[in-house]
Amino acid sequence: MIDPAAVQAGDTANEDAAPSIQEDRLWADKGWTAKVIKNEDDEGWAVAMTPDGETEPALVGPWTMGRDKKNPKPLDANAFATLVKTASEVIMRHEQQAFAALHKSTKVAVRNGRVKVLLDIVPDEDEPYAELSAIDDAGEELARQRVAANFRFNHDVASAWVAAGYPKLEQS
């Protein structure tokens, strides 16, 4: 249950949120868990950052040895904040890369302006496909058609499609 007074104060945490843990080798807070683990490849230590609800870590990296050169340095608030920021950036870059792989575009010069040609891949498990579309400078859709998910999209193909008047393309 959300406490209305907490919401007004800017604290949106609720009673159902996972409790924070702050131990030397395990921290959990703000939707993330940091766990210091023995590096199986050598004598050192690593830290794994896992988002809540996920089974696999989003980031695994080396962790600093303590003063005794045997045990890992304990986690602290500053290290945890840095790890959360770094792991969040890794996830963001991965999402941007995945988006770029599924959505491609180019602009084609035409007599009265430019046409933006887009290819949006729909990665359906049973029947993946893509949609090829053309939009003018005013944002009006000029053409749209379904094509194969593996449609070869580049500027030359887009230019030829626009120049030919948006003919129906073969599905391959």
Secondary structure as the mmCIF struct_conf table of DSSP 4:
data_model
#
loop_
_struct_conf.conf_type_id
_struct_conf.id
_struct_conf.beg_label_comp_id
_struct_conf.beg_label_asym_id
_struct_conf.beg_label_seq_id
_struct_conf.end_label_comp_id
_struct_conf.end_label_asym_id
_struct_conf.end_label_seq_id
HELX_RH_AL_P HELX_RH_AL_P1 PRO A 4 GLN A 8
TURN_TY1_P TURN_TY1_P1 ALA A 9 GLY A 10
TURN_TY1_P TURN_TY1_P2 GLU A 15 ASP A 16
BEND BEND1 ALA A 17 ALA A 17
HELX_LH_PP_P HELX_LH_PP_P1 ALA A 18 SER A 20
STRN STRN1 ILE A 21 GLN A 22
BEND BEND2 ASP A 24 ARG A 25
STRN STRN2 LEU A 26 ASP A 29
TURN_TY1_P TURN_TY1_P3 LYS A 30 GLY A 31
STRN STRN3 TRP A 32 LYS A 38
TURN_TY1_P TURN_TY1_P4 GLU A 40 ASP A 41
BEND BEND3 ASP A 42 GLY A 44
STRN STRN4 TRP A 45 PRO A 51
TURN_TY1_P TURN_TY1_P5 ASP A 52 GLY A 53
BEND BEND4 THR A 55 GLU A 56
BEND BEND5 ALA A 58 ALA A 58
STRN STRN5 LEU A 59 TRP A 63
STRN STRN6 MET A 65 MET A 65
TURN_TY1_P TURN_TY1_P6 ARG A 67 ASP A 68
BEND BEND6 LYS A 69 ASN A 71
STRN STRN7 PRO A 72 PRO A 72
HELX_LH_PP_P HELX_LH_PP_P2 LYS A 73 LEU A 75
HELX_RH_AL_P HELX_RH_AL_P2 ALA A 77 LEU A 102
STRN STRN8 HIS A 103 VAL A 110
TURN_TY1_P TURN_TY1_P7 ARG A 111 ASN A 112
STRN STRN9 GLY A 113 VAL A 122
BEND BEND7 GLU A 125 GLU A 127
STRN STRN10 TYR A 129 ASP A 136
TURN_TY1_P TURN_TY1_P8 ASP A 137 ALA A 138
BEND BEND8 GLY A 139 GLY A 139
STRN STRN11 GLU A 141 ALA A 148
TURN_TY1_P TURN_TY1_P9 ALA A 149 ASN A 150
HELX_RH_AL_P HELX_RH_AL_P3 HIS A 155 ALA A 163
TURN_TY1_P TURN_TY1_P10 ALA A 164 GLY A 165
BEND BEND9 TYR A 166 TYR A 166
HELX_LH_PP_P HELX_LH_PP_P3 PRO A 167 GLN A 171
#
